[in-house]
Amino acid sequence: MSLLAALGALAFLAAGILGLVAPARTTAIRVIGILGAAALLPAVDTPAARPALGAALGAAALASPLPTLLAAAAALAASLRSLVEGPVDERAGFALFLAAGATVVATGACGSAFAARLRSGADPARAAFAGGVLTVGALLWLGQGSLLGWSLALGDGAARLSLRGAALVLGAALLVSLLGAVALGAHLLVPAVTWAYVLGRRALVLGVGLAVVGFGLTVARGLDQSPEALAAGAGPLAGLMLAVLVLAAGLLILLGAPGGTVGGRAGLEDSLGLTLAVLALAVAGYEEWSGVGSYQTPRTAAFVAAALLGLAAREPTRFALTRRAAFVAALVVLFL
């Protein structure tokens, strides 16, 4: 399953890149997405792989950049988690499948809404700024703050793996990405400050490169020395991959790539995403009731919070894109 999930991740990565540079080729993007989803189908009976399959099916249907990049990250998480056989939690089944589908659709709504803003004249630096903030957050999540001290370890106990070399690279990526995000934020607040724009763009380009190198070092060292530790860090590593891909997409848009998506469908995607989130909540409640005899559990509470944020995202008030992003974030943490 690990190899098939990795192939699925590569397929969705290719689809996402194609969607950014040639958004009109929706048929090719959808075909590549279908191939990626097909790679995950043999693992449909594995509860840990169902979120990746749900994300894959949603991304193949939407055929837009951000959903396919999210599906790539979900497939990577499934691939890493399958490196080690552990106890199977049957409750982690269809609720997370629906939650992953809701996440992909909600991500599509964010992409559609942002594309509409770009067409209306919004500063494309906002995309790179958002990617920079996500990358900083993902690096902090991966190291639990330890990257600020130039150290990184994955796993616990005998499977714990220290990654000093990767920590140096990822720590540098954290600082450079933070500098770039702050500089671009200053440019967005005061557009006349052109040096902040140049500094932010260059720093984030360097941050992407360092993060990719550090990610590669981490995965290579983990595969070689401790697959158990790599599996334990699957969620944060997939989150880092997603954040770096979003940052790279933002930089491509900043440099003139279309970053295309289907215009005018954000409302439909909002409604569908909320519907799937509510269905996921209902299924999660049933799974908890069947498993532990009560639906009043922290897991169900997390699904409730995500559904409430989905309701908030539907309100026609200010900060619509921010509320959509909060909805996506609440769903992502459920399965990554």
C-alpha positions, 0 to 999 in steps of 0.5 A: 500500500505504501508504494501505491499511495506514494504513486497516488501522491505523485499523480496528484502533485503532477495534476496540481502543477498542471492546474497552476500552469495550464488551468484550461486543461481540465480534462488532463488534470481530471484524468491524472487525478483519476489515476491517482485515486485508482492507485489508492483504491486497493487500500479501501478496506484499510481505515487509515487510508480512507481519508486519502481516498476521500481526498483523492476522489474529491480532487479528481472531481474538482480538477483544480490546483489546491484540491489536488495538492491537498490530495497529494499531501493526504496520500503522502500521509497514508503512504508514511503511516503504512510503513509500520503495521499497528493496531487498527482503529475501525472508528477512523473509517468513513467519518474521516473519509467524508471529512477529507472529501469536505476538506478538498471541496472547501479548499476548492471554494477557497481557491475559487474565491481567491481566483475571483479576487485576483480577477478583480484586481487583488494583489497576487502577493496575498497568495505568497503571503498565505503560503508563507504563513502556512509554511511557518506554521507547518514547520513549527508543528513538525518540530513542536518549536524545537527547530528554533533550537536547531534540533528535530526528533521524530517518534518516541521510545526506542523508535525515536530518531534524531535528525540534526542535519535536517533540523539545521536546514528546516530551522533555516527554512523557518527563519527565512520563511518567517522573514519573507512572510513578515516582509510581504505582510509589510508590503500588503499593509503599505504597498509603496514599500517596494523593497519589502516586496522584493525582500519577501519574494526572495526570502520565500523562494529561498524558504521553499528551497530549504524546506524541500531539501529539509523534507527530503533529508528527513524522509530519506533518513527516516526510511533508512534508519527508522520507518517507525519514527517516520510513520509517527511523524506522517501528519506533520510531514504531510502538513509541511508538504502541503504548506510548501506546495501552497507557498510554491503555488503562491509564488508561481501566481506572484510570478505570473502563473494563471493559478486557474480555477473554475470561476463562479463556483465558490458558493456551490463548493461552500454548500457541498463542503458544509454538507459533507462536514455535517455528514461526517459529524453524523457518521463520527457520532455513530462510530463513537457510539458504536465503539465507546458507547457515547458520542460525547468524546473529544473526537466528536467535539472536533467534528462539531467544531469543524461543522460550526466553522463551515456554517460560519464560512457560509455567512455573507459577512466580511472576511469570507476568505479567512472564514473559509480558510479556518474551516479548511484548517479545522477539517485538515487537522482531523485526518492529517 
